[in-house]
Each structure stands twice: as structure tokens, then as C-alpha cells.
Amino acid sequence: MMEQIRLKGKPIRLAVLDYGLFEVHSGPRTIGICGFAVQTDAGEVVLIDTGFPVKYTVDAEAATAEDALGSFGRVLQITPENTPEAQLAELGLRKADVTLMIQSHTHIDHVGHMDGFPGVPILIAKAERDLPRPMYWSGKQAMEWPDRDYHLVTQDFSLGEGFDVLLCPGHAPGQLAFMIALPQTGWMLLTSDAISRASEIDEGFAGSWDVPLAIHHGARLMELARAKGAEVIFGHSPQQWPVLRKAPEWFT
């Protein structure tokens, strides 16, 4: 359970991982698919989310058809360079350096390589892990839960000094967000899909798994960001993504 896991060190740098580009039919809008790597002063490497399944790097059109994803949008770019392993390599890291995986939630663009880090414990909301399978998408193909040591989040908690995990159901039953303090940048709020883009707040989080919860936690997160003076990285912002610093660069 969540009280059994804690980082030994505090965050010293954070990188945004580029898992590709997707066009959502609604809008339409072009969104980046992102993950994060966080390194601590104890040498730990935390990987947050893993992008689309590897089959999308091989044949995105066939994978889209297989998963019935075409009703939602289309892949613009997901190449072998948009995998966790390749993105970690951009940072001079290997898969073997990852000491903890965090799943912000279990939609298809976040869990694609969840099974790709054998032996690495997974931190995830209990509400997500309690599902028979990861949420994935509506197609016939669905992921099974990897055999891992799961640490289950049931409330906000501190994973370590300067690393807060925030339970924000709304977009998904067990949506997580993260407040991380870096030596130079200060506090950073990673909203994940709790707030996919700034305009989602004014749009009332339409289409969320639970709209009232999404509205509540969206407001809560932005208030936390204001209180701490945090830099905010949204989950899928068409405006922010093109100018966002990404691997191999670090926030420090």
C-alpha cells in the first residue's frame, strides 16, 4: 500500500518525454503525448506514464483499426523514437535505471509500455487497479495487468521530500497528478489528464468519466499551483506542447 513506498532522495531534475503526436477529431486539435522522468539525488529514476502501445510504432493505421480508436482521432506521429526506452536514452538513461513506474491513469496513450519494465514496482490509484483490466480503449484488444508489485494510492500523499502525489478522479476513476519541487525551477505541477489543457477548465471538462469530480479537482489543482507559485504542465495542451522543453533537456 502507499505508506510502504517512499523515495530515498528528493527530486533534482525532471524531463518531459515525447511519446508522439495525436489529432483529436473534436476541435480538431493536435496534442502531444507526454510522460515524465524524475531523477532524485539518491539516484532513483521515476518514470511517469509510457505512451501508446508499441504496435503503434509499427503500423499506426492497423493499430488504430484494431483498437477502434478512429472514432476519437488519428495518430500523427508515433515512431520508435517515441517509446520510453528511446526517450530515456535521450537523457542518457537505460530502462534498467528506472526504479519506480507511476501510472497517472490507464488510458491507451498512457499505459502502452506498462508491461515493459519487469521487476519495477508500479504506483497507481487503487480505483484504477481495481478495474478488471486497464481502461485502455473501446476496441476488442485490451491489456491485462502485468504481474508487478503494485502500490495503491487512495488519497493525496507524499512519495518523498518534494514529490506529492495527488488523487484527482474525474477524467478517470483514479486519475493522479503530481506536485514536484526542483532546486532551481521550484514547484512544478504535472496535471496529467486531470487538466488536459487550460481551456478545459472553461469548457467544464466535458466528456470526463465524472464531470463534477473533474471540475472539483481541476479547481483544486489550480489553487494549489497558485499557492505554491508552481509552473504548470498540462496533460495534452495544443498551445503548450510545441514550446515545452522536452528530452534531452531537463528542468532542474
C-alpha positions in Angstrom: 0.0 0.0 0.0 1.0 3.6 -0.4 2.6 4.0 3.1 5.0 1.2 2.2 6.8 3.1 -0.6 8.8 6.3 -0.3 11.6 7.8 -2.3 15.0 7.9 -0.5 16.0 11.1 -2.2 14.4 14.3 -3.4 13.9 15.4 -7.0 16.9 17.2 -8.6 15.7 17.2 -12.2 12.7 16.4 -14.4 12.3 15.7 -18.1 9.3 15.7 -20.4 9.2 12.6 -22.6 7.8 12.9 -26.1 5.6 9.9 -26.9 4.3 11.4 -30.2 1.5 13.4 -31.7 -2.2 12.7 -32.0 -5.0 14.6 -33.6 -8.3 14.6 -31.7 -11.3 14.9 -34.1 -13.1 17.2 -31.6 -11.8 20.7 -32.4 -9.9 19.3 -34.2 -6.8 19.7 -32.0 -3.3 18.4 -32.2 -2.0 17.1 -28.9 1.3 15.8 -27.6 1.5 12.5 -25.8 3.8 13.0 -22.8 5.4 11.2 -20.0 8.0 12.3 -17.4 11.2 11.1 -15.9 12.2 12.4 -12.5 15.6 11.8 -11.0 16.4 12.1 -7.3 19.7 12.9 -5.5 19.7 9.3 -4.4 20.0 8.1 -8.0 16.4 7.0 -8.2 14.6 7.3 -11.6 10.8 7.6 -11.5 9.0 7.1 -14.9 5.5 8.6 -15.1 3.4 7.0 -17.9 4.6 5.1 -21.0 2.7 6.3 -24.1 0.9 4.3 -26.7 1.5 0.5 -27.2 4.5 -0.5 -29.3 2.2 -1.7 -32.2 1.5 2.0 -33.0 5.2 2.4 -33.8 5.0 -0.4 -36.3 1.7 0.3 -38.1 -0.4 3.1 -36.6 -3.2 2.6 -39.1 -3.6 -1.1 -38.4 -3.3 -0.5 -34.6 -5.9 2.3 -34.8 -8.4 0.0 -36.6 -7.7 -2.9 -34.1 -8.4 -0.6 -31.1 -11.4 1.2 -32.8 -9.6 4.4 -32.0 -10.6 6.1 -35.3 -13.8 7.5 -33.9 -11.8 9.6 -31.4 -8.8 10.7 -33.5 -5.8 9.7 -35.5 -2.1 9.2 -34.9 0.1 11.9 -36.5 3.4 10.6 -35.3 4.4 7.7 -33.1 7.8 6.3 -34.1 10.4 4.1 -32.4 11.8 7.3 -31.1 8.6 8.0 -29.2 9.0 5.0 -26.9 10.0 5.1 -23.2 13.3 3.3 -23.9 14.2 5.8 -26.7 13.2 8.8 -24.7 15.2 7.6 -21.7 18.2 7.1 -23.9 17.9 10.8 -25.0 18.6 11.5 -21.3 21.5 9.1 -21.0 19.4 6.7 -19.1 18.6 3.0 -19.6 15.4 1.0 -18.9 17.4 -0.6 -16.1 17.8 2.7 -14.4 14.1 3.1 -13.7 13.4 2.3 -10.1 9.6 3.2 -9.9 6.9 3.4 -12.5 3.8 5.6 -11.9 0.7 5.3 -14.0 -1.3 8.5 -13.8 -4.3 6.5 -15.1 -4.9 3.7 -17.6 -6.0 5.1 -20.9 -4.3 3.8 -24.1 -1.9 6.7 -24.5 -0.5 6.3 -21.0 -0.2 2.5 -20.4 1.3 1.3 -23.7 4.5 0.0 -22.2 3.3 -0.6 -18.6 4.5 -4.2 -19.0 7.9 -3.2 -20.4 9.8 -2.8 -17.1 9.9 -6.2 -15.4 10.6 -6.1 -11.7 9.9 -2.4 -11.4 7.1 -1.6 -8.9 4.1 0.3 -10.1 2.4 3.2 -8.2 -1.2 3.6 -9.3 -4.6 4.6 -7.9 -6.5 1.8 -6.2 -9.6 2.8 -8.2 -7.7 2.1 -11.4 -6.0 -1.2 -10.2 -9.4 -2.4 -9.0 -10.7 -2.5 -12.6 -10.7 -6.0 -14.2 -8.3 -4.6 -16.9 -6.7 -1.2 -17.6 -9.2 1.2 -19.1 -7.3 1.2 -22.4 -9.9 2.0 -25.1 -13.1 0.5 -26.6 -11.6 -1.9 -29.1 -11.5 -5.6 -29.0 -7.9 -5.7 -27.9 -7.4 -5.0 -24.2 -4.4 -5.1 -21.9 -4.1 -7.4 -18.9 -2.5 -6.2 -15.7 1.3 -7.0 -15.7 2.5 -9.2 -12.8 4.1 -6.5 -10.7 4.4 -5.2 -7.1 1.6 -2.6 -7.1 1.5 0.3 -4.6 -2.1 1.7 -4.4 -3.0 5.3 -3.9 -6.2 6.1 -2.0 -5.6 9.7 -1.1 -3.1 12.5 -1.6 0.3 11.6 -0.1 4.0 12.5 -0.1 6.1 10.0 -2.1 9.1 11.7 -0.7 10.5 15.2 0.0 9.3 17.5 -2.8 7.2 14.9 -4.5 3.5 14.9 -3.8 1.1 12.5 -5.4 -2.4 14.0 -5.8 -5.5 11.8 -6.3 -7.8 13.7 -8.7 -10.6 11.4 -10.0 -12.7 12.9 -12.8 -11.1 12.3 -16.1 -10.6 8.7 -15.0 -11.6 6.9 -11.8 -8.1 7.0 -10.3 -6.5 10.0 -12.1 -3.3 11.2 -10.5 -1.5 14.5 -10.7 1.9 15.4 -9.2 3.5 18.4 -7.5 7.3 18.3 -7.6 9.9 20.7 -6.2 13.1 21.2 -8.1 16.2 23.0 -6.8 16.2 25.8 -9.4 12.7 25.8 -11.1 10.8 25.4 -7.8 7.4 23.7 -7.7 6.1 22.1 -10.9 2.5 20.8 -11.2 2.1 18.0 -13.6 -1.7 17.8 -14.1 -1.7 14.8 -16.4 -5.3 14.4 -17.7 -6.8 15.9 -14.6 -6.5 19.1 -16.7 -5.6 18.2 -20.2 -5.4 21.9 -21.4 -6.1 25.2 -19.8 -9.2 25.7 -21.9 -10.7 22.6 -20.4 -11.5 24.5 -17.2 -13.7 27.0 -19.0 -15.2 24.1 -21.1 -16.4 22.4 -18.0 -14.4 19.2 -18.5 -17.0 17.8 -21.0 -16.6 14.1 -21.7 -14.9 13.3 -18.5 -15.7 10.0 -16.7 -17.2 12.1 -13.9 -17.7 15.7 -14.8 -18.4 17.2 -11.3 -15.3 15.5 -9.9 -13.2 16.7 -12.8 -14.4 20.3 -12.2 -13.7 20.0 -8.5 -10.2 18.6 -8.8 -9.3 20.9 -11.7 -10.1 23.9 -9.5 -8.2 22.3 -6.6 -5.1 21.8 -8.6 -5.0 25.3 -10.0 -5.5 26.7 -6.5 -2.5 24.5 -5.3 -0.5 25.8 -8.2 -1.3 29.4 -7.3 -0.5 28.8 -3.6 2.9 27.4 -4.4 3.7 29.5 -7.4 4.1 26.3 -9.4 4.9 26.1 -13.1 2.0 24.0 -14.7 2.5 21.4 -17.3 -0.9 20.3 -18.7 -1.6 16.8 -19.9 -2.3 17.5 -23.6 -2.1 21.2 -24.3 -2.1 22.1 -28.1 -0.7 25.5 -27.1 1.9 24.4 -24.6 3.3 21.3 -26.2 5.1 22.9 -29.2 7.1 25.2 -27.0 7.6 22.9 -24.0 11.1 21.9 -23.1 11.5 18.1 -23.7 14.1 15.4 -23.5 17.1 15.6 -23.8 16.7 18.8 -21.9 15.9 18.8 -18.2 14.1 21.0 -15.8 16.4 21.5 -12.8 
